[in-house]
Every structure is written in structure tokens, then in C-alpha cells.
């Protein structure tokens, strides 16, 4: 184990912070968050205080609010949606001889918190001396169950260290916690004051239930708690419930050498339609299952679930222990965001905080779902099913905009557009192509005909219809798409955005292919052969602007003619630019918030020659400021492909460590799921060179000089295989399942029972590209972090 970095100790399978830094709680509450895709709980201390930002979230549970328009316009979304901090069941307060156990008072002689990626638990150990000198040891452990979707469990143990001690525990269910919010930052959630209206409360024995309903969205939530108590004799308990608080109080005299142990089980459920009795019955049943399983059983289920996940998803990195830890941290949180979403969205912050109001963006399909498709495909399927469940809203939105087909929202919780800024929201039509791309990737990777038949073909067809009504054939018989915003939000409402056009072309081709495979579904959707021919024709004739004078593709038509941004005189404190300069000025300059044309080089790489990729990458590298956490991963992938391996390595580090290092200074509001997914993309698509164009899996591996070895694992059509990369060779090995057909640097290869080792050619690269002044990624220095002993392998 190496020395602490940024407050965290470097360990391959854990994230540990020793000591209590109150001013850093806002960071650790996000990084120590637990979830399963349905429930998310921030890593606040069990005692509730001190705290940075409390939070307990249920996927899809939100409140509506008015959107702030200075001047409304036709087609503007009518209501915003904000994730709700629901009833908090984490709170367990301790009194030691009538003194509150509070880390801000007395003396903590030892304190650490550990997030374990293999057990799925957050553990805390504290030795504390009260202001009057009473000494106790507190150990807590919590989990959000992957196997019992509605369940959270907490174990809380107290041991006196200096004699008989009276201990009192107060275990709460608490609704409408007051929260402060900085609404001057558009990345921060809207502040909701007391969003939950009480409908029902009940308490008896060790169990309590609270039911609430939101005031505008009309969603109903039930939260329940039950307890098991292990203590010396003389235990006294009381329980009570009121509108926003249920509390079990436990009092007992505990001799030295004995302990008080409380196991708390929580059950959560919500619905837009179910009654109070039905929701109460649902959480009662969840609690009954949890209590029957018991703490040890839940812990065993959690370990078994994660063991299976790591068998498929693990990435092993030799040479950079901090990056090894960060990558497993990233994969663990991606799993927590999507494992049990079950037809709900994967928000941009997962369920780790209220950032971006809890909205889901296109980030999910373009960054997070590739990870899940190749590691946990059933979670990718569920996320795509959510998109299908919102198809009617997307079709209604298209009609409102005077279009055909389906226009999926830029940001949403329930499927309706809720972005108040239409140049970045409504105009970002690429979202519909991103969703279709994720569907095509999932179908090729899994062969899931049932999903294609029930969901996939319909989304592909309706998004294809959108492009045909949004675009048109010009006088040169080119199919152009005007007035759209690509991934780069510093260039809005432009014509023929290259990324959008190439992704739309892929959408049109995939829709035609799917309708050809399933003619009966196509007939039900009213798709004719004439219509699919028009789709293929538009895709074939898609407009892709090219600047012959500069030898690069303009991000959108005319982009390379814009005035350059004055990077030399832009102060470091003026980033992100969107918080310090008017959008109008950004839109007229060659300044890129996040990789746009470069993202096209990755996802639509088969549309460019190697030489074009190298020139384009260098051109846009000098203009991209990475004010978005989405950018570093894409720049890593393409930097690796064009041969700039050390630069790619630096970008992978930035993506993987975005939250652990708080690169964007907003971790307090939750983790960046797309950037965490970018760690996987950087290693698998970047250094592994994995591409899945046209449903074919190809590899072109290469290794940066700082790393000694890289191994990652993937799942393809039910088979699991591993790719191990050294500087001069790569080995492909089947882990389980049937043989897998891939290619290595263009040569077909079958991965079957015996490992296949193939040479890796020397990388070639042109001159190192430059970044805008002060915007180069931080250099990685793994030699400073190398442990004395080899890293522990799974």
C-alpha cells in the first residue's frame, strides 16, 4: 500500500480515508455513496452531522417545478424536474452518558472509512473520547443490496473502552431534510423546500413506516425500517412516528468488554399510481425478506454478486497503483448506477448526488452503456427499455416541433424534455442518434432478438423518421441537417454538424437493417420498402463538410472560418468558460467545450482515413478546453489511436480521477458517471483499440510507456474473454462460453480454448499536438506511486 494521495490511501480494491476532514465531507459523501440503480445513499455519517450534503434517492422519483424563462417561446418545455432527497433512513444517533457522539467535539483517537469494491460495503471505525473523558469504539457497516433491490442494511456497533457506560441509540426515518443549494451554477440542482407531503405513519415494536407524496408530480414514496438488537440485559426501547419522523430509541448500560449491536434494515418503494396500502405492503414485504435473509446473508449475497461482476468486468493495470484503484472505483460506481435500474434511466450523476437535477443525458448511451453492454448487458438492456417506455413522449415532442418520428430529450427524468435552454437542449437532436447507436451496439453484442422485436426496431424506425423530417436533400443531392447543436455546447444551432450527420447516417442504416430482419415488426410500424430505401439513400448521401485548405473536417459547416478564442489571455480562474463569458461570444469562436468532431473520430471512425484522424485530432486538440468531464475520455481514445500514447495515458488518468481529485470542483453534487465510464473506454477502446463498427469486434492494442501490462475482460454474446497487453504482444484468452470471433490489427482471430498471442507493432505518431494555454492534462507520474509489493490480483 502506498502513501495517501489527495486524502485517499491507494489500494487496488478499496477506497479509504483516515481521519476526519470536515471541510472534505462534501467530497467523500459522493465518493463513498452506495447504490444499486434503484436506491442511492450518499456517504454521510450515520449520526447525520457533521455533514456536507445529505441525500437518499430513488431512481425516477422527482418533483416538478416551473422553468425560469425571461421570455417564453413556442415549443419551450413547460416544467422542470428535480430529483428529490427522499426519506433518510441512514440516521443512527448515539449518546454516551447523555453526551452526543459528534466528531466535531471530544477527541477521535482513530477514525477511518473504507469503501470495498469486492464486498459492496462502506465501513467506518472510530475510537472517540467524549468531552468528559468517556471512551468508546464505534464500528459501522452499510450496504445497498444488489440482490434485494428495495433493501438497505446498516450494522452499528458500540463498545465502551473504559468501564460501564450508558448508551442510547436513536434510529430515525427522517423526511424533508433541509438542504442548501447554490443555484448560480447550472450544474447544481434546483433547491426544493419540503417537497414531500405526509400521508401515513406507523410504528410498532421495532418497525416503522412513513408514506409521503410529492406536491406537484404526484409521486408516492414509502420508506420503512426494522431492527435487530443484540445487547446486554436491561435494554429499554420506545418507538414513535409522526408526519416526517419515525424514531426507535434504545437505552442500555453496557459493561466494558461488551457491546451494543444494532442491525437496521430499510425498505424503499415508490409509484405514480399505487395506493398508500399497496406501497406500505411493498416495503413491508421487502423488510420481511431482508430480516429473513439477515445481515450475514445479505453480505454473502453482495459478495457473490460482485465476484461474478469482476469476473467479467475487471481491468488490471501494472505500473500505476493509483490508476488501478481509480479504475476499479469507476467500474464499481458504474455498476451501482445501473445494476438494478430495471427500466429506469441512469442519471448523469447516478444516484450519488443531486447534480444536474438528477437528469439523464445522452452521456448514458454514448459513454455508460458501452461499458455495461460488454460487462453487464442485462443492465444495458434495462436502460434502453427505459428509453422505449418514454417513446410516446419523444414522439409527442417531435410533433410539437413540427417533425415526424421521435425527438428524445437532451435532459430528463421521466422522458419529457426539461431543459430551459433550447440551443443546448432542443437543438441537440444528436441524442436520438446516440440512443439508436446504443441499441445497435447492444443488439450486435448480445443477439437479443426479443429486445429488438419488442423495443429496438421501433426506436430505430422512429428516430430514422426524425432525421428524414429534420434534414433535406440540397441542390447537390447531398442530405444535410441544419440548425442543430452537436456534443460541443460552445457551438450551437449550426449546420451540418459532422458528428450529428454521421450518427444520423448510422441511425438510418441500422433502422433499415432492423426492419429488414423483422418485416412483421416493420409492417406493424407502417414502414414500407420505399421508406427504408429513402433511409439508405439519405445515409449514403449524408453531407460531411471538409476544409480542403486546412486539411481537416470543420466541426460544423463554417466552424474553421470562425475567429480563434484568445486562450493566451484567458485566466485559469475563468474556466469553465460558460460561467464567465456569454454564450453568444463562445458560439462565434473556435473554442470547444468537449470533444465533438473528435468523438466522431471514435464512434464513427470507419468514416475517416488514418491520416484524416491524425490531422483532425491535432487541430481540435489545440481548441478544446475540456470544460466538460465528458471530453478527456474521448481525447484519450483518439490520442491512443493516432499514436500519442503518453498523452492518451494522461487523459485516461484525468477521466478516471475526475472525482477522486475533484478536477471540476463539483464532486459535492455527485460523481460524473460518464467520466467514470471513460476510464473503461480509455483502456478498452484506447489502449485496447477496441472498435465495434458494423457489429464486428476489432482490436488494435498498444501500451503507453508508463505501464508494464494491461488486462481487461469483456462479454460478447454470452462468452467472456480476456485481453492481456504488453508492449510487444497481446494475448486473447477465453474465460467462459463459446469461441469468439475478433480481429487483431485487421487479421481475423478466433478466441477459443487455448490463448492466442499476437505481436503488437511499434506505434507511429506525428509531432505532439498542443493544447490551449493552461489546458493540457496533468501528467501522470506512476513511478511515485509504485508499491513495494506486486499488486494484488483478483
N, C-alpha and C positions, 0 to 999 in steps of 0.2 A: 504494500500500500504506500502511496506517495503522500507528500505533504498536501495540505489543503490548498485548493485553488478557488478564488472567488468565494470563500466561505464553505465550500463543499469539499469533503475528502474524496479523493479519486479512488474508486473501487470498481471493478468490472461489472458487478451485479447489484450494487446498491448505491443510493444517494444518501449521504449522511452529513448532518450539520451539527457540530459540537458547540455548546454554549448558546446563550440566548441573546440575540441581537434584535432588540425591539424594533429598531429602525429598518430591519430587513424582513420583518414578518410579512409584509405585502408580497415579497418575492417568494418566500418559502411556502406561503399558503397556496400559491399557484403550483409550484413545482412538486409539493407534497400532496396535491389533490389526488383523490381516488374516485374511480367511476367505472361504469360498465356499459356505457352507451345509453342507458335508461336513467340512471341516477348518477349525479356527480356531487361530491362534497369537497369543499376546499380544506386545506390542511391547517385550519385554525386549531388552537389548543383546546382540549376538552373543556377547560374551565371557562371558555368564552372570552376571557380577557387575560393579558393584553392581546390585541388583535389588530390586523391591518384592514381586511375587508372580509366579513363573514359571507358565506354562500353555500346554499344547498339547492341544487337544480334538478328538475325533471325534464327530460328531453321533450321538446314540443310544447311545454307549458309556458304561457306568455300572457301578457296583458296588452291591450291596445291603448293607444294614445294619439292625440292629434299630431299631425306633422307640421313643422314650423315653416309655412310659406309666407314670404313677404308679399308675393303676388301669385295667386294660383293660376293654373293654366289647364286647358283641356288635356285629359289623359294623365294628369298627375295622380299618383297614388293617394288615396283618401285617408288612410290610417297607418300609423306606425305600430310596430310590435316590439316588445321588450321582454326578455327573459325575466322571470320572477324568482327572487330568492324565497323559496318555499319554507315550510315549517322545518326548523333546525332541530334535529334530534341528537346532535353530537354533544350537546352541553351536559357535562357532569361536573358540578362544583364540589369542592372539598373544603371542609372546615376542620382545622386541627386545634382541639381545645378552644373552640369558638373563634379561632383566627382564620380568616380566608386564606386558602392556599393560592397565592398570587405571585407570579415570577418577578414582579416588579418590587416586591417587598421581601424582607428577610434576605437569606443568602442561599443561592443554589450552588452547592459544592460540586455538583456534577449535573450535566444536562446534555442530552443528545437526542436527535430524531433521525430515523432511518427509514427510507422507502426501499423496499426489497422487491426487485423485479421478478424474482422466482417464486415468492410466496404471495405477492399481491397485497402486502400489508404495509401499514405505516406504524412504526414502533417508536415509543418515547420512553426514555429512562431519566428520572430526575431524583437527585438527593437534595433535600431542601431543609433549611433551618429557619423556623419562624422568627419574627422579631423578638419573641420572648424566649427563644432558645430551644423550642421543641423540634426534634429532628425526625423526618420521615423519608421514606423512599417510595416514589410513585412510578409505576410502570403501566403504560397503556399500549394497546394494540388495536388497530381497527382494519376493517376490510369492507369493500363493496363487492358483493358476491357476483362472480361471473356465471355461476350455475343456478342460483336462485335470484332471478332478475330484480325482484322488488325488495331485496333484503340488504340491510347494512348491519354489521355487528361490531361491537366495541367491548373490549375487555379492559377493566380498570382495577388495578391492584394497589393497595396502600399498606405499607409495613412500617410500624413505629421502630425507630432505631435507638431510642434512649429511655425506654420504660413504658409502662401502661399509659395509653393515650386514648382520649375520647375522640372518635372520628364521626363526622357527619357528612354524608353524600347527598347531593340534590341532583337528581336526574330529570332533565327537562325535555319537553316538546315546546318549542317557542316559535310563534308565528309573528310576522310583521316586525322583524328586527330592524331598527333604524340604521340606514346606510347613507353615507356621504358620497357624492359623486361629482367629479369635475366635468361638467358638461361643455366646457370650452374646447375640449378635444373631441373631434368627430369619431375617434376610435373608442370612446368611452360610452357606456350605456346611459340611457336616459334615467334620471332619478325617479323612482316610483315610491310614493309615500303611502304606507299601509295599503298595499294592493289587494289584500285578502280579507274578505268579509266572512265572519264566523257563521257557521251553520249548525254545528253539532259538536258536543264534547262529552266525553265519558271517561270515568276512571274507576277501577275496582281491582283490589289485590295489588298485583304488580304491573297491571296493564292499563294503558290509557290510549284514547283515540281522539284526534281533532280533525274536523272536516271544515274546509273553507271553500269559498268560491271567489273568483276574480270579478271585479265590478263591471267591466266592460266586455271582455272577451267571453265571459260566462263559463269559464273552465272550472271544474271542481277537483279539489285535491283532498285526499285523506292521508294522514300520517298517524302511525300507531307505534307504541313501544311496549316491550315486555322485558322482564328481567329475571335473571337467576342470581341468587346471593349466596355466597359462601363466607361465613363469619364465625367468630367465637359466640358463645352463648350471650344472652342479654340483648339481642337485636330488637330494635323498635322501628317500625315503619309506618308512614302515613302516605296517602296519595290523594291528590285533588286535581280537578280540571275546571278551567274557565274558558272564556272565548279564545284567547290567544296563548294560553299557557296550561300545560299539564305537568305535574311535578310529583315524583316519588322521592320521599325523604327517608333516609336510612341513618340511624344513630346506634352506635355500639362502642363499648370500651374494648380496645384491642391491646392485649399484653405484648410486651417486647418478644420478638421471635414468632409471633403470629401475624396474620394478615387479613385484611378485608378485601374480598374479591367480588366485583360486580360484573356480570356479563349482560350487556344491553343489546337487545335485538330491535331493529327498526324495520317497519314495512311502509312502503310508499306506493300510491297509485293515483292516477288522475284520469279524467274523462270529460269530454264535452257533452255527453249525453246521459251517463249513468246517474242514478239517484243516490242520495245520501246512504240509504241502507245497502245498496249494491256495492258502493265503494267501501263502506265500512266492512262488509263481508269479505271483500277482496283483500284488504290489508290484514284483517284477522286471519285469513287463510295463509297469507304469506308468513305471518308471525308463527302460526302453528307449525308450518313446515320448518322454519328456522329453528325453533325451540326443539322440535323433534330431532333435527339433524345435530344440533348442539354446536358449541364453539369448535371443538376438535374436528367434528365432521365438516363444518364449513371451511375450516382451514385446510383440511385434506383435499376437499373438492377444488379449492382455489389453486393449490399446488399442482394437482393433476392437470387442471385446465391450462395452466401456464407452461407446464412441461411439454404438453402437446404443441402449444403455440411456438415455443422456442425451437422445437424440433424442425418446424417448417420455416421460421422467420429469422433465426439468429444470424447476426453478422459478427464475424471475428476479425479483429484488427490487431496485427502485431506491429508494434513500434510507436504507438501513441495511446497510452492508457487513458488519458482524459477524453480523447475522442471515442475510445471504446465504450467508456461509461456513458457519454452523451448519446451515442447511437442506440444503445440498449434503452436508455431513458426515453429516447424519442419513440422507439418501437413500442415500448410499454404504454406510453400515453396515446399513441395511435390506436392500440388495441383497446384501451379504456374508452376511447371516444366512440368506437364503432362496434364493439363486440356484441352488445345486446340492444342496439338501437331498434332493431326489428320494425322496419318500415317508418322510421323517423329519420330526420336529417342528421348530418354530422356538422355541427356548427363550426365556425372558423376558430373559435376558442375551445372547441369540445365542450365539456361541462366543467371546466376548471375555473371559470370566472365570467363576469357579465360583459366583457369587452365586445364591441360591435353589436351590443344589444342581444347577444345570443343568436345572431343571424347565421344562416348557412349561405355560402357564396359558391361561385364556380371553382374555388380552391378545392372543394371536396372532390369533384370529379377529375380535375386535372392533376392534383398532387396526392391527395389522400387515397383515393380509390385505386390507383395503380399499386400502391403498397398492399392494400387489402386484397385486391384481385389475385395477387401472386403469393399471398401468405395466409389469408383467411377469406376465401372467396364468398362464403356464405354471408359475411358481413358486407361485402361489396354489393352482393345481390340485394340485401335488405335496404341499403341506402338508395339503390336505383329503384326499388319498389316504392320508396317514398316519393321519388320524382314522379313515378307513374300515378300515384294516388293524387297528385296535385295537377294532373294533366288538364282537367277541366278548367282550373283557374288559369293555366297558361294559355289555353285556347280562348278563354274569355278576354284575357289581356290582349291577345293578338287582334281580336275583333275590335276592342276599344281603340287600338292603334291603327285600324283600317287595314289589317293584314289577315292573311289566312294562316292556318296551321296553329302552332303553339309557340308563344313567346315566354320562355321561362324567366323568372325574376332574377335580378342581379343579387338582391339580398332579401331573405325572407325567413320566417319560422314556419308558417302554415301553408306556404306555397303562393301567396299573393305578394306582389311587389310592394315593398315598403321603404324604398329609397326615395328620399325627398329631393335628391339632386339628380335630375334626369340625364344630364350629359354623361355622368358616370354610371347611372343606373339603367334607365330605359334604353339608352343608346348602346349599351353593352350587349348587343344581340349575340355575340360570340358564346354567351352562356349556353344557348340552345345547342350549338355545335359541340361544346365541351361535354355536355351530357350525352349526346349521341356518340361521341368518341369513346366515352367511358363504357357505354353499352356495347359498342363493337369490340372493345378490348376484352370486356368480361365474357362475351359470347365466344370469342376466339380462344380464350384461355380455359374455358370450362366446358364448352359444347352444351350449354344448358338450354336445350330446345324448349323446355316448359316455360322458362322465363321469356325466351324470345317470343313464343306464341302468345303468352298472356300479357306481356308488358313491352318487350323490346321493339318489336316491329311497329307497334302503334306509335311509340315515341319517335322512332326513326322516321316514320312516314310523316307525322305531323310537323316535325322540325324541318323536314325537307320542303314541305309546303310553305313553311315560313320563308325559307330562302327564295323560293320561286316568286313569292309576292313582294319580298323586300328588294330583290335585285332585278336587273333587266339587261337585255342584250343591247349593246350600243351600236353605233354605225359601222364599227369594225367587226361586228358579230362576236364581241367579247362580252361575257357575262360579268357585270360589275355590280358591286354592292356599295351604295353611297350613304354618307351620313351616319356612320357608326363609330363606336368607341371600342378600341381593342383592349388588351390587358393593361397597356400603359395609360393610366388615368391622367397623365400630363399632356396627352394628345387626344382631344375629344371631338366627336362628331366630324370625322374625316372620311374621305372617300377611299374605297379600296384598301382597307387595312389588310396587309398581306396575311397576317395570322388568321384574321376572321375569314378571308376569302378561301384560304387553303383548307381551313377546318370546315367551312361550309361545303366545299367540294367533296371532302371526305364524307360528310354527313349525307350528301346527295347520293354518292356511290353506295354507301352502306345501306341506305334506305332502299335503293333499287335492288340490291343483292338480297336483303332480307325478305322483301316482297316476292322476289323470285323463288326463294326457298320455301316460302309459306304462302302459296297462291290463295288458299282458302281464307287466310287472315287478311290478305290484301283485298280480296273481294268484299269481305265484311267491312273494311275501312273505305271502300269505294275507290281503291287505287286501280287504275287501268294500265294496260301496257303502254298506251300513249303517254300517260303521266310519267311512268318510270323512264321512258325514252327521253322525255324532256329533262328529267333529273340528270341522267347520264350526260346529256348534251351540255347542260349548264356546267356540270363539273368539269367536263373536257375543255370547255372554253372559258374557264374562270379567269378573270383579269388578275395578273400578278405584276404590278409595276416594277420596273427595273431602271436604275440610273446608270446608263452606259458610261457617262462621263466619269463617274466616281467608281464604277465597277461594283456597286452594291445595290441591294434592294431597299428602296425607301420604306420605312415602317408603314406609312400610308402615302397615298398619292401626294407628291409635293413636299414631303417631310424634309428631304435633304436640301431643299431650297430655303428652308427657314433660317433665321438668324441663330447662330450658336448662343447658348447660355454663357454668361460671364462667370465661369467657375472660379477663376483666379481671385475674384473679388467677392465671392460668396463665403461668408464666415461659417465656421463649423457649427456655431450655435444656431444658424439659420436653417439647419436641416432638422426635420423633414421640411422641404420647401413649401408644402401645402399649408403649413401652419404659419408661414411668414411672408408669402407672396400671393398675389391674386391669381386665381386660375387663368384669368384672361391672359396674363403675361406668360404663364407657363405654356399655354396652348400655342403660342406663336413662336416658340423657340425649339431648338434641337436639344431638349433635355428629356430624359427618360426616367420615369419613376421606377419602373420594374421591367424586366426583360419582356419584350413584346415580339419583335422580329426574331430575337434570339430564341424565344420559346417556339416559334415556328420552325427554327432550325432543328430543334429537338423533336417535337411531336410530329412535324411534317417533314422530317429530314430527307425522305425519299424524293422531295420536290427540288432539292438543291444538289449541286455538284460539290465535291470536297473543296474545290478552290473557292466557290461562292461562300461556303460556310466559313472558311478562314477569313476572307475579306469582310464579310458581314460581321463576324464576331469582333474583329479588331475595330471596325467603325463604330459599332454600338457600345463596345466596352468603354470607349472614350466619352460617351454621352449618358451613361446610365449611373444614377446616383444611389440606387437601392434604398429609396425611401419606403419601400415595401419589403416586408420579410419574405415575400414570395420570390424575390429576384435571385438571391445567392445560389439557390439550388440549381436553377436553370443555367446560370452562368457557369456553375461547376460542371454540369453535364457537357455543355458545348465546349468549354475550355479543354476538358479532357479529350473530347473527340478530335479537336484540331491540334492537339499535341502539347498544350500548355499545362502540363500535369501538376507542376508546383502551384500554379495559380488556381487550378481546379481544387487542389488539396486545401488551399486557404479558404476557398469559397465553401467547400464541404464543412470545414470547421465552423465557419460563420453560421451556416444553416443549422448544423447540429447543436451549436452552443448558443443560439439566439436567446433562448430563455434562461439557461443556466448563467449566462453572462449578462443578461438583460440588455442586449445590444440596442433595442429600440426604446428602452426606458418606459415600457408599459406592461411589464410582466405582472404587475399588481392586478391587472384586469383579466388575467388568464394567459394560458400558453398559446403559442402560434402553431396550430395543427399542421398547416401546410408547410411551414418551415421545418417542423419535426419530421414530416414525411420527406422533406427534401434531403435529410440525412440518408435515407434509404435510396432515394433517386441518385444522389451523388455517388454512392458506392456501386449500386447495381447498374444504373444507366450510364453513369460517368466512368468510373474505373472498370466496371464490368463491360461497358459498351453495349448493354442490352437494349435492343430495339424490338418492337413488336408491330412493325409496319405490315399491313395486309394480313395480319394474323400469323405471321411467321416470326418465330423467336430466333434472333441472331445475337451473337456476342462478338465484341472486338476488345478484349481485355487489355488493360495496361495499368501499371502501378507507379505512383509517384515515388520519388527517391527517398522520401522520409519513412515510408512503410516497408516492412520486411515481408509481409504476407497479408493477404485479404481473402476471407472466405465468406460467401453468403449462400443462402438457401432460398429455394423457390418452389412453388406448387404450380403444376400445369396439368390440366385435365385429370386431376386426381393423383398424379405422380409427384413425388418430392425428389428434388435433386440438388446437389451442392456444386458450387463453382469455387475452386481454390486458385488464387492468382499469385504468382511470384513474378519477379522482374523479367524472367526469360521464358516462362511457361505458364500454362493454365491447365488445370485438371478438372474434368467434369465427372461427377460420381452420382449414381442413382442411389437415393436413400430408401425409397419405397415406391411400389407401384410398377406400372408398365414402362417399357423403354420410351424415351423422349427424343423426338427429332428436333435438332437445332442446327445452327451453322456457326462456325468459328472463322472469323475473317473471310467470310464468303464461301467457305468449304463446308458441305453438308457433313453432319456428325450425328451418330446415334449414341445416346447415353443409356447404357443398359447395365448388366450385372457387373462388368469389370470397369474400373475407372479408365478414362481416356485422357491422356496427357498430350498437349499440342504446344508448339512453340509460339511465343509472343514476339512479334517483330519489334525492332527498335522504333520508338516514336520519332516522328519528324514534325517540326514546327517552324514557323517563320519567326520574325522578330517578336519579342514580348510586347503585347498590347499595353497601352497606357489607360489609366482610369482618370476621371475628373479629379482635379486637385483636392487632396484630402479625403478621397472616397475609395481608395484602394482597400481591399480586405486586410484584416490583421493577419500578419504572418504567423504560421504555425511553427512552434519550436518544440517538437515532441521529445527531443533529447533531454530537455529539462524535466520531463515527466516520466522517464523510463523507470520502471520499478526494479528493485534489486533481483526479484524472482520473476520467472515467466508468468504471464497472465493465466489465471485460472480458466480452463475451458469448460464448456457445458457438458 
